[in-house]
Amino acid sequence: MVIWAWVLTAIWFAAAHLPTYGWNVAQALLVIGTARIVLTLAYIRTKNIGVSYGAHLLNDWVIFTFALIAASAKR
């Protein structure tokens, strides 16, 4: 039952991001849905929302840092 809830909430979360990604269903489901599954695993394993939040924050910072470095390298 937990697996079904985990997958269904990932799909729901990805669908909520459809407008953000220009209604690109593949990107929303594959990228955001997969990321949600991985980040929810942090909570499932630890039962600590702070760990899930920290994993999400770290994930975002890594992506943003990479984008900033790549953008500055083009100059």
GROMACS elastic network, one bead per residue, 0.5 to 0.9 nm:
[ bonds ]
;  ai    aj funct       b0    kb
    1     4     6  0.52730   500
    1     5     6  0.63542   500
    1     6     6  0.85691   500
    2     5     6  0.51051   500
    2     6     6  0.59479   500
    2     7     6  0.86195   500
    3     7     6  0.61906   500
    3     8     6  0.85153   500
    4     7     6  0.52293   500
    4     8     6  0.59653   500
    4     9     6  0.84362   500
    5     8     6  0.51112   500
    5     9     6  0.59366   500
    5    10     6  0.84032   500
    6     9     6  0.54529   500
    6    10     6  0.62682   500
    6    11     6  0.88333   500
    6    36     6  0.89977   500
    6    37     6  0.69168   500
    6    40     6  0.77236   500
    6    41     6  0.88714   500
    7    10     6  0.50756   500
    7    11     6  0.62888   500
    7    12     6  0.86673   500
    7    33     6  0.83559   500
    7    37     6  0.70922   500
    8    11     6  0.51178   500
    8    12     6  0.61569   500
    8    13     6  0.85272   500
    9    13     6  0.59205   500
    9    14     6  0.84296   500
    9    33     6  0.87046   500
    9    36     6  0.85055   500
    9    37     6  0.86811   500
   10    13     6  0.50419   500
   10    14     6  0.60792   500
   10    15     6  0.85204   500
   10    29     6  0.81952   500
   10    32     6  0.79457   500
   10    34     6  0.73670   500
   10    35     6  0.84457   500
   10    36     6  0.55917   500
   10    37     6  0.60162   500
   10    40     6  0.86956   500
   11    14     6  0.50630   500
   11    15     6  0.60733   500
   11    16     6  0.86180   500
   11    28     6  0.87612   500
   11    29     6  0.64830   500
   11    32     6  0.86751   500
   11    33     6  0.57543   500
   11    34     6  0.89446   500
   11    36     6  0.87670   500
   12    15     6  0.50521   500
   12    16     6  0.62591   500
   12    17     6  0.89002   500
   12    33     6  0.83111   500
   13    16     6  0.51518   500
   13    17     6  0.67510   500
   13    28     6  0.88685   500
   13    29     6  0.87774   500
   13    32     6  0.76622   500
   13    33     6  0.68173   500
   13    36     6  0.75067   500
   14    17     6  0.52302   500
   14    18     6  0.67630   500
   14    25     6  0.85269   500
   14    27     6  0.88010   500
   14    28     6  0.51124   500
   14    29     6  0.53179   500
   14    30     6  0.83439   500
   14    31     6  0.82444   500
   14    32     6  0.53296   500
   14    34     6  0.87070   500
   14    36     6  0.79901   500
   15    18     6  0.52442   500
   15    19     6  0.84765   500
   15    23     6  0.89140   500
   15    25     6  0.78055   500
   15    28     6  0.66562   500
   15    29     6  0.71430   500
   15    32     6  0.88796   500
   15    33     6  0.84414   500
   16    19     6  0.74195   500
   16    20     6  0.84401   500
   16    28     6  0.86527   500
   17    20     6  0.52577   500
   17    21     6  0.65481   500
   17    22     6  0.89643   500
   17    23     6  0.82414   500
   17    28     6  0.63506   500
   17    32     6  0.77495   500
   18    21     6  0.53035   500
   18    22     6  0.63234   500
   18    24     6  0.63901   500
   18    25     6  0.66079   500
   18    27     6  0.85336   500
   18    28     6  0.59109   500
   18    29     6  0.87052   500
   19    22     6  0.52096   500
   19    23     6  0.52746   500
   19    24     6  0.82587   500
   20    23     6  0.73244   500
   20    24     6  0.89336   500
   20    28     6  0.88252   500
   21    24     6  0.57245   500
   21    25     6  0.82686   500
   21    27     6  0.73049   500
   21    28     6  0.67673   500
   22    25     6  0.86384   500
   23    26     6  0.88800   500
   23    27     6  0.86636   500
   23    28     6  0.78783   500
   24    27     6  0.55109   500
   24    28     6  0.62202   500
   24    29     6  0.86406   500
   25    28     6  0.51377   500
   25    29     6  0.59430   500
   25    30     6  0.81855   500
   26    29     6  0.53172   500
   26    30     6  0.56549   500
   26    31     6  0.78074   500
   27    30     6  0.53257   500
   27    31     6  0.53475   500
   27    32     6  0.70888   500
   27    33     6  0.87321   500
   28    31     6  0.56648   500
   28    32     6  0.50997   500
   28    33     6  0.64842   500
   29    32     6  0.57526   500
   29    34     6  0.70948   500
   30    33     6  0.55144   500
   30    34     6  0.56163   500
   30    35     6  0.82224   500
   31    34     6  0.53684   500
   31    35     6  0.60498   500
   31    36     6  0.85558   500
   32    35     6  0.50535   500
   32    36     6  0.60329   500
   32    37     6  0.86465   500
   33    36     6  0.51023   500
   33    37     6  0.63307   500
   33    38     6  0.88192   500
   34    37     6  0.51065   500
   34    38     6  0.63613   500
   34    39     6  0.86459   500
   35    38     6  0.51648   500
   35    39     6  0.60537   500
   35    40     6  0.84087   500
   35    56     6  0.89291   500
   36    39     6  0.51002   500
   36    40     6  0.58435   500
   36    41     6  0.84316   500
   36    56     6  0.89549   500
   37    40     6  0.52052   500
   37    41     6  0.62786   500
   38    41     6  0.51653   500
   38    42     6  0.71146   500
   39    42     6  0.54835   500
   39    43     6  0.73513   500
   39    52     6  0.59353   500
   39    53     6  0.82569   500
   39    55     6  0.64142   500
   39    56     6  0.63582   500
   40    43     6  0.52624   500
   40    44     6  0.62866   500
   40    45     6  0.87043   500
   40    52     6  0.64312   500
   41    45     6  0.59861   500
   41    46     6  0.84362   500
   41    52     6  0.78257   500
   42    45     6  0.54672   500
   42    46     6  0.62333   500
   42    47     6  0.79430   500
   42    48     6  0.79806   500
   42    49     6  0.82567   500
   42    51     6  0.62294   500
   42    52     6  0.50900   500
   42    53     6  0.88120   500
   42    55     6  0.72579   500
   43    46     6  0.52442   500
   43    48     6  0.54777   500
   43    49     6  0.57175   500
   43    50     6  0.81321   500
   43    51     6  0.64528   500
   43    52     6  0.51432   500
   43    53     6  0.86880   500
   44    47     6  0.54935   500
   44    48     6  0.80318   500
   44    52     6  0.88013   500
   45    48     6  0.83269   500
   46    49     6  0.82038   500
   46    51     6  0.73419   500
   46    52     6  0.86381   500
   47    51     6  0.83828   500
   47    52     6  0.89086   500
   48    51     6  0.55756   500
   48    52     6  0.69340   500
   48    53     6  0.89569   500
   49    52     6  0.50700   500
   49    53     6  0.61020   500
   49    54     6  0.85026   500
   50    54     6  0.59613   500
   50    55     6  0.85028   500
   51    55     6  0.61033   500
   51    56     6  0.85635   500
   52    55     6  0.51291   500
   52    56     6  0.62218   500
   52    57     6  0.86118   500
   53    56     6  0.50929   500
   53    57     6  0.60955   500
   53    58     6  0.85456   500
   54    57     6  0.50138   500
   54    58     6  0.59942   500
   54    59     6  0.83966   500
   55    58     6  0.51545   500
   55    59     6  0.60220   500
   55    60     6  0.86168   500
   56    59     6  0.50701   500
   56    60     6  0.62139   500
   56    61     6  0.86399   500
   57    60     6  0.51667   500
   57    61     6  0.61385   500
   57    62     6  0.86242   500
   58    61     6  0.51066   500
   58    62     6  0.61517   500
   58    63     6  0.86570   500
   59    62     6  0.53292   500
   59    63     6  0.63847   500
   59    64     6  0.87216   500
   60    63     6  0.51837   500
   60    64     6  0.60472   500
   60    65     6  0.84384   500
   61    64     6  0.50696   500
   61    65     6  0.58480   500
   61    66     6  0.83795   500
   62    65     6  0.51790   500
   62    66     6  0.61107   500
   62    67     6  0.86069   500
   63    66     6  0.52029   500
   63    67     6  0.62121   500
   63    68     6  0.87025   500
   64    67     6  0.50601   500
   64    68     6  0.61445   500
   64    69     6  0.86110   500
   65    68     6  0.51221   500
   65    69     6  0.61289   500
   65    70     6  0.84791   500
   66    69     6  0.51993   500
   66    70     6  0.60367   500
   66    71     6  0.85161   500
   67    70     6  0.50958   500
   67    71     6  0.60309   500
   67    72     6  0.85671   500
   68    71     6  0.50843   500
   68    72     6  0.61049   500
   68    73     6  0.85280   500
   69    72     6  0.51840   500
   69    73     6  0.60892   500
   69    74     6  0.88258   500
   70    73     6  0.51544   500
   70    74     6  0.66166   500
   71    74     6  0.54358   500
   71    75     6  0.72028   500
   72    75     6  0.55147   500
